[in-house]
Each structure stands twice: as C-alpha cells, then as structure tokens.
Amino acid sequence: MIGSEYSRHPEILLDSFKEMKHEYGRKVKKTSNKSLIFLLQKIYIQIFGIPEVGFLIRSLYFKKIISEKVNKERVKNVLDAGSGIGTYSFWLCKMFPKAGIVGEEIDKNKINFSKKFAEELGFSEIDFYYRDISREYDKQKYDLIVNIDVLEHIKDYRKVLKNFYGQLANKGYLYIHTPQPNQERIFSQLKKWHHEDHVREGFVVRQLIKELVDFKFKIIVVRHTFGFFGKLAWEINHILLEKSFILAGLFYPFLIVLSQVDTMINNKKGLGVAILAQKRA
C-alpha cells in the first residue's frame, strides 16, 4: 500500500499527525512510548500504508494521473517542490527509475529525515535540499515538477508558478494539487476544521487554470478531488481519529475502498483539485 515503507519509522508519521491537528498531539503522546503499540503500528503501516485518508486520496489521484498522462520516456529530471518527508519523491523514484529526483523543502528537520531515509531505502537517485520555492530558483531544468498541497501555504503563489515555468524544460510537465475554497462538510463536527498554517483556504479552479494559461501552460488534466465519496471517507477518518486512533485504524480498510471509488468518478466538484499542465515549446 501507499507509504508502507514508513512502517520502519512510524514516529515520523505520528509527528505529522501532531502537525495536522493540535488535539491529535495528546493521543500521540499517550501511545508513542508503549513498545507493544509501537510494534502494532509498524505492522499496520506495512499492511495498509500511511493510515490517513487525505494523504491516501492525494496519492491515488497523483499516481493515476502521472501514470496515465505523462510520457515516461522523456522524463529524465524530476522536482518534488515541497517534498515534506519524501513520500512522493520515493514513489517518483520507483515510477521513473532512470530519472534524477530532487526534493526541495523548507522544513530542515524533514529534509534531514528524508536524506537518511533515502539512504536507508537505497534510493541513491534522490537528492533533498532546503529551498523556499517562492524565492529565486537554480538553473536546473526539469521534465516534471510536482507540487502537492503547497501553494495554499505561500502568499506569493504567482511567483512560484513563474518559477516553475522557468524551471521546466520545453514540454515539461507540472502537476499541482491544492484545496478548493468554501468547503462544505457532511458532518457538523468538522465545520470548524481549518489549517492554521494555510495562507488561503484554497484556489478557485477556473482562476487557477486561467493563471496557468497566462503563464503559457497548456492544461492537460483537471480533476476535482475529494468528491462525495472522498469527502465522506476523509470526514469519517478524522472524526474517528479525534475519538481514538485504534477505532480509526479498524475502520481505515473500509475508507480505502471509498477513497478508490472517488478516483473512479468524474467529480463535478470536490474539496481539492489536481491539475496536470505542460510548458508550451
């Protein structure tokens, strides 16, 4: 399953849960120092991958679109812009085994972890660097740039889009995933959900497409992510996480099915959007 390699380091995933929502931090503290629970966590992640529906759905759309729409033969250099703990970088390394992969991230602790973990996994083709992608970029050209749930954290996102265009080789691909604004909830418990580190709630799809076109990108794919089934799975997951990590774990296999169904439907609206664009020659 997606992210199963992180069974070696469940502690880094627990740290991610703490970042996601303050209330989860207390649950992490209660379980992280118990050796039996720690062992069960490792086994569970090995079987089911990273047990968070948001990550799962973003990954399913990402893998589907990249696998189906990107010409793999022409991808020699890949940039994971905002690489986090390396989850997408490692998948890109498997997808493009002959390509050089670069992960760039602003959190130095995540960079240090990613470097050590890449070594542990034997991914010598990946390099991780510290960089603020909203600032100036290096002269390296890429055939594919991946930017997943990062733009909503950046105030001057137009500068980032401009940078991406400059970093891409002719006919290079840009994959973006980001939330949409004005998110409607199914369950009332989550109506006040918000991310403190977001500069904006999300992007209006037609506006983001227009800005990409203004930068001379050709739009290849637009998918509304987290449609009804994806949203339902995400909300159930986080309601259960608030109650009990064990309860959330018991229900997670069912939520995997709902998440997969979401990718099979051409959603007319969703909580997020995935866009694959291409730099015009």
PyMOL commands that set and color helices and strands:
alter all, ss='L'
color gray80, all
select helices_A, chain A and resi 4-8+10-20+22-31+35-48+53-69+72-74+87-95+108-121+151-153+157-167+188-190+205-214+228-243+245-264
alter helices_A, ss='H'
color red, helices_A
select strands_A, chain A and resi 77-81+100-105+126-130+142-148+168-179+217-225+272-279
alter strands_A, ss='S'
color yellow, strands_A
deselect
rebuild
show_as cartoon
